[in-house]
Amino acid sequence: MRGLSLINPNCSHSTATKEEFFDIQKILTAAYIKENCIKEFKLNPYQVYSYYTIPHALLYDFQKSGINSLDILVIYSFSVIERFTELYPEKWEQLKQCFGEIVFLSETLPVSHSAAP
């Protein structure tokens, strides 16, 4: 199974700073990927990290790569992508079409956004 993860560095939680919450997202999405034997796929050979932090960049790289789809996108929770889905519903729909499955690891964690997606 090929996939990747999307992490939002601009979110915080009532019990964690932005930096701590970013680290939590990285650790938990990486653990899920490892536990489920997902092969992380780089759409852009110049990308430094194995995860994306900008949904627009993920969509752009997908469109530019010529790859039709990947099996899975792992996101910590819908809360970390919710603002993007509200501001850019068309782009969210396009992004969803790029993956066979989108997995949200936590559905109930409230977060606050401090910057644009």
N, CA, C and O atoms as a DFTB+ gen file, in Angstrom:
468 C
 N C O
     1  1       0.842      -1.167       0.000
     2  2       0.000       0.000       0.000
     3  2       0.896       1.241       0.000
     4  3       1.833       1.346       0.792
     5  1       0.596       2.170      -0.894
     6  2       1.361       3.420      -0.983
     7  2       0.525       4.576      -0.444
     8  3      -0.675       4.663      -0.705
     9  1       1.175       5.459       0.310
    10  2       0.449       6.588       0.852
    11  2       1.362       7.639       1.427
    12  3       2.585       7.565       1.306
    13  1       0.751       8.616       2.053
    14  2       1.502       9.675       2.717
    15  2       0.645      10.316       3.778
    16  3      -0.530       9.983       3.934
    17  1       1.246      11.244       4.510
    18  2       0.517      11.899       5.599
    19  2       0.513      13.407       5.414
    20  3       1.396      13.986       4.780
    21  1      -0.506      14.019       5.988
    22  2      -0.676      15.468       5.966
    23  2      -0.783      15.931       7.411
    24  3      -1.634      15.459       8.165
    25  1       0.089      16.860       7.787
    26  2       0.190      17.339       9.166
    27  2       0.060      18.859       9.162
    28  3       0.621      19.529       8.295
    29  1      -0.668      19.399      10.117
    30  2      -0.868      20.842      10.183
    31  2      -0.018      21.446      11.303
    32  3      -0.283      21.202      12.481
    33  1       1.006      22.235      10.943
    34  2       1.865      22.845      11.964
    35  2       1.245      24.074      12.627
    36  3       1.818      24.629      13.565
    37  1       0.078      24.501      12.144
    38  2      -0.536      25.731      12.649
    39  2      -1.668      25.488      13.631
    40  3      -2.449      26.397      13.910
    41  1      -1.765      24.299      14.148
    42  2      -2.815      23.965      15.120
    43  2      -2.212      23.808      16.504
    44  3      -1.049      23.442      16.669
    45  1      -3.037      24.096      17.477
    46  2      -2.633      23.824      18.854
    47  2      -3.800      23.148      19.562
    48  3      -4.905      23.060      19.027
    49  1      -3.539      22.687      20.739
    50  2      -4.552      22.018      21.545
    51  2      -4.473      22.602      22.942
    52  3      -3.444      23.159      23.327
    53  1      -5.537      22.483      23.695
    54  2      -5.564      23.101      25.025
    55  2      -4.466      22.578      25.947
    56  3      -4.076      23.266      26.890
    57  1      -3.967      21.382      25.691
    58  2      -2.929      20.816      26.553
    59  2      -1.551      20.796      25.903
    60  3      -0.604      20.266      26.484
    61  1      -1.425      21.367      24.700
    62  2      -0.135      21.326      24.003
    63  2       0.085      22.599      23.199
    64  3      -0.862      23.175      22.664
    65  1       1.323      23.029      23.117
    66  2       1.670      24.173      22.275
    67  2       1.607      23.744      20.812
    68  3       1.459      22.560      20.507
    69  1       1.719      24.715      19.914
    70  2       1.752      24.389      18.483
    71  2       2.867      23.415      18.172
    72  3       2.667      22.448      17.436
    73  1       4.044      23.666      18.731
    74  2       5.200      22.814      18.457
    75  2       4.991      21.400      18.996
    76  3       5.304      20.415      18.327
    77  1       4.460      21.316      20.212
    78  2       4.200      20.001      20.808
    79  2       3.134      19.241      20.018
    80  3       3.258      18.038      19.788
    81  1       2.094      19.953      19.608
    82  2       1.021      19.308      18.860
    83  2       1.504      18.866      17.482
    84  3       1.088      17.820      16.983
    85  1       2.372      19.650      16.872
    86  2       2.974      19.271      15.589
    87  2       3.764      17.973      15.757
    88  3       3.656      17.063      14.936
    89  1       4.553      17.896      16.820
    90  2       5.321      16.673      17.096
    91  2       4.398      15.480      17.356
    92  3       4.672      14.369      16.902
    93  1       3.324      15.710      18.074
    94  2       2.358      14.637      18.338
    95  2       1.791      14.108      17.024
    96  3       1.708      12.897      16.817
    97  1       1.401      15.024      16.140
    98  2       0.867      14.610      14.842
    99  2       1.889      13.785      14.065
   100  3       1.555      12.746      13.497
   101  1       3.139      14.255      14.044
   102  2       4.194      13.527      13.320
   103  2       4.387      12.127      13.880
   104  3       4.454      11.155      13.128
   105  1       4.476      12.026      15.192
   106  2       4.731      10.737      15.838
   107  2       3.585       9.757      15.581
   108  3       3.819       8.605      15.217
   109  1       2.359      10.214      15.770
   110  2       1.221       9.304      15.644
   111  2       0.936       8.909      14.201
   112  3       0.579       7.760      13.940
   113  1       1.086       9.838      13.257
   114  2       0.879       9.448      11.856
   115  2       1.989       8.512      11.392
   116  3       1.726       7.562      10.655
   117  1       3.222       8.765      11.812
   118  2       4.334       7.874      11.446
   119  2       4.126       6.480      12.034
   120  3       4.403       5.479      11.373
   121  1       3.642       6.412      13.263
   122  2       3.382       5.113      13.895
   123  2       2.295       4.356      13.140
   124  3       2.408       3.149      12.928
   125  1       1.251       5.058      12.737
   126  2       0.169       4.413      11.981
   127  2       0.693       3.880      10.652
   128  3       0.372       2.761      10.251
   129  1       1.495       4.683       9.981
   130  2       2.064       4.271       8.698
   131  2       2.929       3.024       8.870
   132  3       2.854       2.094       8.067
   133  1       3.735       3.010       9.904
   134  2       4.607       1.855      10.149
   135  2       3.794       0.613      10.511
   136  3       4.029      -0.465       9.967
   137  1       2.844       0.763      11.422
   138  2       2.035      -0.368      11.879
   139  2       1.212      -0.991      10.760
   140  3       0.936      -2.191      10.783
   141  1       0.820      -0.186       9.787
   142  2      -0.027      -0.671       8.705
   143  2       0.746      -0.942       7.417
   144  3       0.155      -1.121       6.351
   145  1       2.067      -0.969       7.528
   146  2       2.947      -1.306       6.395
   147  2       2.652      -0.460       5.156
   148  3       2.581      -0.969       4.038
   149  1       2.485       0.824       5.380
   150  2       2.245       1.754       4.282
   151  2       3.588       2.270       3.799
   152  3       4.397       2.752       4.592
   153  1       3.823       2.170       2.508
   154  2       5.062       2.678       1.928
   155  2       4.862       4.165       1.621
   156  3       4.037       4.540       0.788
   157  1       5.641       5.000       2.317
   158  2       5.529       6.440       2.082
   159  2       6.061       6.767       0.695
   160  3       7.138       6.320       0.302
   161  1       5.293       7.547      -0.029
   162  2       5.590       7.848      -1.419
   163  2       5.843       9.340      -1.568
   164  3       5.047      10.155      -1.100
   165  1       6.932       9.701      -2.209
   166  2       7.234      11.116      -2.445
   167  2       6.788      11.492      -3.853
   168  3       7.282      10.954      -4.843
   169  1       5.854      12.418      -3.920
   170  2       5.374      12.909      -5.205
   171  2       6.384      13.849      -5.838
   172  3       6.488      13.935      -7.062
   173  1       7.118      14.544      -5.003
   174  2       8.094      15.532      -5.445
   175  2       9.476      15.071      -4.982
   176  3       9.717      14.965      -3.779
   177  1      10.384      14.796      -5.916
   178  2      11.701      14.299      -5.520
   179  2      12.516      15.303      -4.703
   180  3      13.491      14.923      -4.054
   181  1      12.131      16.563      -4.729
   182  2      12.853      17.594      -3.984
   183  2      12.267      17.835      -2.592
   184  3      12.786      18.650      -1.829
   185  1      11.211      17.141      -2.273
   186  2      10.575      17.289      -0.970
   187  2      11.486      16.732       0.114
   188  3      11.999      15.620      -0.009
   189  1      11.681      17.490       1.154
   190  2      12.599      17.109       2.226
   191  2      11.983      16.061       3.152
   192  3      12.633      15.071       3.489
   193  1      10.742      16.272       3.559
   194  2      10.109      15.395       4.544
   195  2       9.201      14.373       3.868
   196  3       8.813      14.535       2.711
   197  1       8.875      13.337       4.600
   198  2       7.993      12.302       4.059
   199  2       6.521      12.677       4.218
   200  3       5.650      11.950       3.742
   201  1       6.233      13.783       4.869
   202  2       4.863      14.236       5.079
   203  2       4.681      15.613       4.448
   204  3       5.650      16.319       4.168
   205  1       3.422      15.979       4.231
   206  2       3.084      17.309       3.731
   207  2       2.514      18.138       4.869
   208  3       1.880      17.606       5.780
   209  1       2.744      19.442       4.813
   210  2       2.164      20.358       5.793
   211  2       1.231      21.365       5.125
   212  3       0.525      22.106       5.809
   213  1       1.223      21.395       3.801
   214  2       0.413      22.355       3.060
   215  2      -0.462      21.591       2.069
   216  3       0.054      21.007       1.116
   217  1      -1.777      21.589       2.279
   218  2      -2.659      20.860       1.370
   219  2      -2.541      21.322      -0.086
   220  3      -2.610      20.508      -1.007
   221  1      -2.364      22.634      -0.288
   222  2      -2.212      23.150      -1.653
   223  2      -0.987      22.540      -2.329
   224  3      -1.041      22.186      -3.507
   225  1       0.109      22.417      -1.594
   226  2       1.336      21.827      -2.144
   227  2       1.131      20.352      -2.463
   228  3       1.628      19.859      -3.476
   229  1       0.412      19.656      -1.614
   230  2       0.117      18.246      -1.864
   231  2      -0.679      18.092      -3.155
   232  3      -0.353      17.247      -3.989
   233  1      -1.708      18.892      -3.323
   234  2      -2.520      18.826      -4.537
   235  2      -1.698      19.207      -5.764
   236  3      -1.790      18.549      -6.800
   237  1      -0.903      20.254      -5.655
   238  2      -0.048      20.685      -6.765
   239  2       0.923      19.575      -7.171
   240  3       1.060      19.267      -8.354
   241  1       1.593      18.980      -6.187
   242  2       2.542      17.904      -6.488
   243  2       1.844      16.705      -7.114
   244  3       2.398      16.049      -7.996
   245  1       0.638      16.421      -6.662
   246  2      -0.122      15.318      -7.248
   247  2      -0.408      15.604      -8.713
   248  3      -0.186      14.751      -9.572
   249  1      -0.897      16.796      -8.997
   250  2      -1.238      17.161     -10.368
   251  2      -0.007      17.168     -11.260
   252  3      -0.078      16.764     -12.420
   253  1       1.109      17.620     -10.732
   254  2       2.339      17.707     -11.518
   255  2       2.995      16.340     -11.721
   256  3       3.677      16.130     -12.724
   257  1       2.801      15.414     -10.788
   258  2       3.479      14.116     -10.845
   259  2       2.947      13.206     -11.943
   260  3       3.667      12.329     -12.419
   261  1       1.715      13.397     -12.344
   262  2       1.119      12.516     -13.339
   263  2       0.586      11.214     -12.757
   264  3       0.056      10.378     -13.489
   265  1       0.722      11.037     -11.457
   266  2       0.203       9.843     -10.792
   267  2      -1.290      10.051     -10.551
   268  3      -1.710      11.107     -10.078
   269  1      -2.078       9.045     -10.878
   270  2      -3.527       9.177     -10.733
   271  2      -3.990       9.137      -9.288
   272  3      -4.838       9.932      -8.882
   273  1      -3.436       8.214      -8.509
   274  2      -3.875       8.119      -7.117
   275  2      -2.893       7.306      -6.284
   276  3      -2.063       6.561      -6.805
   277  1      -3.015       7.475      -4.991
   278  2      -2.310       6.651      -4.013
   279  2      -3.370       5.948      -3.173
   280  3      -4.544       6.316      -3.197
   281  1      -2.945       4.949      -2.443
   282  2      -3.902       4.157      -1.681
   283  2      -4.477       4.883      -0.472
   284  3      -5.665       4.759      -0.174
   285  1      -3.624       5.649       0.230
   286  2      -4.087       6.170       1.522
   287  2      -3.438       7.511       1.875
   288  3      -2.262       7.744       1.594
   289  1      -4.226       8.374       2.489
   290  2      -3.748       9.625       3.078
   291  2      -4.054       9.546       4.566
   292  3      -5.195       9.304       4.957
   293  1      -3.038       9.748       5.392
   294  2      -3.199       9.679       6.846
   295  2      -3.139      11.096       7.409
   296  3      -2.173      11.826       7.190
   297  1      -4.191      11.470       8.139
   298  2      -4.292      12.782       8.773
   299  2      -4.631      12.551      10.240
   300  3      -5.436      11.677      10.563
   301  1      -4.029      13.318      11.117
   302  2      -4.254      13.118      12.552
   303  2      -5.737      13.197      12.909
   304  3      -6.271      12.294      13.552
   305  1      -6.395      14.267      12.497
   306  2      -7.832      14.383      12.748
   307  2      -8.439      15.323      11.721
   308  3      -7.740      16.119      11.095
   309  1      -9.748      15.218      11.559
   310  2     -10.417      16.123      10.633
   311  2     -10.254      17.565      11.098
   312  3     -10.224      18.482      10.277
   313  1     -10.150      17.770      12.385
   314  2     -10.009      19.120      12.934
   315  2      -8.808      19.860      12.359
   316  3      -8.866      21.075      12.171
   317  1      -7.721      19.145      12.079
   318  2      -6.522      19.825      11.588
   319  2      -6.634      20.211      10.118
   320  3      -5.843      21.020       9.635
   321  1      -7.601      19.649       9.398
   322  2      -7.788      19.975       7.981
   323  2      -9.113      20.718       7.751
   324  3      -9.388      21.168       6.638
   325  1      -9.916      20.842       8.789
   326  2     -11.260      21.396       8.659
   327  2     -11.281      22.797       8.056
   328  3     -12.115      23.089       7.199
   329  1     -10.393      23.642       8.485
   330  2     -10.374      25.015       7.969
   331  2     -10.112      25.020       6.463
   332  3     -10.748      25.772       5.724
   333  1      -9.180      24.184       6.008
   334  2      -8.903      24.063       4.574
   335  2     -10.158      23.596       3.826
   336  3     -10.475      24.121       2.759
   337  1     -10.864      22.621       4.380
   338  2     -12.056      22.094       3.705
   339  2     -13.154      23.145       3.598
   340  3     -13.922      23.146       2.636
   341  1     -13.230      24.037       4.580
   342  2     -14.240      25.092       4.558
   343  2     -13.863      26.222       3.601
   344  3     -14.722      26.749       2.894
   345  1     -12.587      26.594       3.578
   346  2     -12.139      27.688       2.719
   347  2     -11.992      27.273       1.259
   348  3     -12.211      28.080       0.355
   349  1     -11.625      26.021       1.030
   350  2     -11.350      25.539      -0.325
   351  2     -12.055      24.204      -0.576
   352  3     -11.386      23.189      -0.770
   353  1     -13.386      24.185      -0.575
   354  2     -14.092      22.908      -0.735
   355  2     -13.796      22.207      -2.060
   356  3     -13.744      20.979      -2.110
   357  1     -13.602      22.975      -3.131
   358  2     -13.300      22.351      -4.423
   359  2     -11.936      21.661      -4.394
   360  3     -11.782      20.553      -4.908
   361  1     -10.967      22.315      -3.799
   362  2      -9.630      21.718      -3.709
   363  2      -9.644      20.488      -2.799
   364  3      -8.950      19.509      -3.071
   365  1     -10.423      20.533      -1.733
   366  2     -10.545      19.372      -0.856
   367  2     -11.149      18.195      -1.630
   368  3     -10.691      17.060      -1.490
   369  1     -12.165      18.461      -2.436
   370  2     -12.763      17.396      -3.249
   371  2     -11.741      16.828      -4.231
   372  3     -11.673      15.614      -4.422
   373  1     -10.953      17.693      -4.849
   374  2      -9.907      17.224      -5.765
   375  2      -8.887      16.371      -5.021
   376  3      -8.463      15.328      -5.519
   377  1      -8.503      16.807      -3.850
   378  2      -7.515      16.077      -3.054
   379  2      -8.054      14.709      -2.636
   380  3      -7.330      13.715      -2.673
   381  1      -9.317      14.662      -2.242
   382  2      -9.920      13.387      -1.847
   383  2      -9.917      12.389      -3.001
   384  3      -9.785      11.185      -2.784
   385  1     -10.061      12.886      -4.217
   386  2     -10.075      12.004      -5.387
   387  2      -8.708      11.380      -5.656
   388  3      -8.611      10.408      -6.406
   389  1      -7.669      11.920      -5.062
   390  2      -6.304      11.421      -5.278
   391  2      -5.982      10.196      -4.427
   392  3      -4.925       9.589      -4.599
   393  1      -6.869       9.828      -3.519
   394  2      -6.587       8.739      -2.584
   395  2      -7.735       7.742      -2.542
   396  3      -8.907       8.115      -2.612
   397  1      -7.379       6.477      -2.428
   398  2      -8.393       5.452      -2.272
   399  2      -9.086       5.552      -0.927
   400  3     -10.266       5.223      -0.795
   401  1      -8.342       6.007       0.069
   402  2      -8.874       6.101       1.428
   403  2      -8.184       7.247       2.167
   404  3      -6.986       7.478       2.002
   405  1      -8.956       7.955       2.978
   406  2      -8.394       8.972       3.868
   407  2      -8.695       8.527       5.293
   408  3      -9.850       8.313       5.660
   409  1      -7.642       8.391       6.086
   410  2      -7.783       7.920       7.459
   411  2      -7.529       9.077       8.413
   412  3      -6.499       9.747       8.335
   413  1      -8.477       9.305       9.314
   414  2      -8.319      10.274      10.387
   415  2      -8.078       9.479      11.662
   416  3      -8.914       8.666      12.057
   417  1      -6.951       9.706      12.300
   418  2      -6.587       8.924      13.475
   419  2      -7.415       9.269      14.702
   420  3      -7.655       8.406      15.547
   421  1      -7.851      10.504      14.812
   422  2      -8.648      10.942      15.958
   423  2      -9.771      11.822      15.442
   424  3      -9.528      12.784      14.714
   425  1     -10.983      11.500      15.810
   426  2     -12.132      12.264      15.321
   427  2     -12.617      13.324      16.305
   428  3     -13.380      14.210      15.921
   429  1     -12.198      13.253      17.540
   430  2     -12.851      14.068      18.561
   431  2     -11.980      15.146      19.190
   432  3     -12.443      15.861      20.078
   433  1     -10.751      15.279      18.760
   434  2      -9.852      16.221      19.421
   435  2     -10.065      17.644      18.915
   436  3      -9.821      17.907      17.737
   437  1     -10.514      18.576      19.768
   438  2     -10.673      19.959      19.341
   439  2      -9.313      20.656      19.244
   440  3      -8.459      20.507      20.118
   441  1      -9.137      21.403      18.183
   442  2      -7.892      22.146      17.999
   443  2      -8.228      23.585      17.647
   444  3      -9.350      23.892      17.244
   445  1      -7.250      24.460      17.803
   446  2      -7.418      25.840      17.371
   447  2      -6.371      26.134      16.314
   448  3      -5.235      25.667      16.387
   449  1      -6.782      26.921      15.332
   450  2      -5.896      27.261      14.221
   451  2      -5.341      28.660      14.437
   452  3      -6.071      29.580      14.805
   453  1      -4.044      28.808      14.204
   454  2      -3.437      30.118      14.435
   455  2      -3.001      30.810      13.158
   456  3      -2.575      31.964      13.201
   457  1      -3.096      30.137      12.029
   458  2      -2.706      30.744      10.758
   459  2      -3.488      30.077       9.645
   460  3      -4.161      29.068       9.854
   461  1      -3.388      30.657       8.460
   462  2      -4.083      30.099       7.300
   463  2      -3.548      28.715       6.979
   464  3      -2.385      28.421       7.259
   465  1      -4.399      27.844       6.383
   466  2      -3.962      26.481       6.055
   467  2      -2.884      26.450       5.011
   468  3      -2.419      25.374       4.636
